[in-house]
Amino acid sequence: MKLDLLSPGVEVGLVTTNLDEMVTFYEDFLELDGQGVIDFPGGSQRRYSLGTSVLKLVTYTPAPPEPPTPGGGRAQAGIRYFTIGVNGLRGVAEAFAASPYQVVEPLTEFAPVPGMGWMFVADPDGNWIELFGTL
């Protein structure tokens, strides 16, 4: 079966019980553009543009009984991180170093591709984000 895609990106949902800190991280620190809030029976989602994709901060009432498992792919199998490509990764790394947010794997230059690099950071719930791009 070949999917007939409605949109060119994906929508990533992060379920949180820590909405205020997550909003501060994604909206204020990363400055993602908000698309609004959608309420649904038993919860809501706050939507952000991320290129052609969408990041959703999802809350449920009642809250999920299990807390998030921080630590990326080293902590638990399943979808454990998402990746964002950026220009000026060195500046992004410096902004993270000056922030209260955790850099879990430092900026590393791709050996086979000079001028490109990657790093991993964690949001307030411990979800890992891989950042890659031009230095």
PEFENWO-V290401 format. One record per helix or strand. SS is the DSSP state (H for helix, E for strand). FROM is the first residue (numbers start at 0). LEN is the number of residues. If there is no record, write none. Layout:
# PEFENWO-V290401
[[SS FROM LEN] [SS FROM LEN]]
This chain:
# PEFENWO-V290401
[[E 10 5] [H 18 11] [E 33 7] [E 42 8] [E 52 8] [H 71 4] [E 80 6] [H 88 9] [E 102 7] [E 115 7] [E 127 7]]
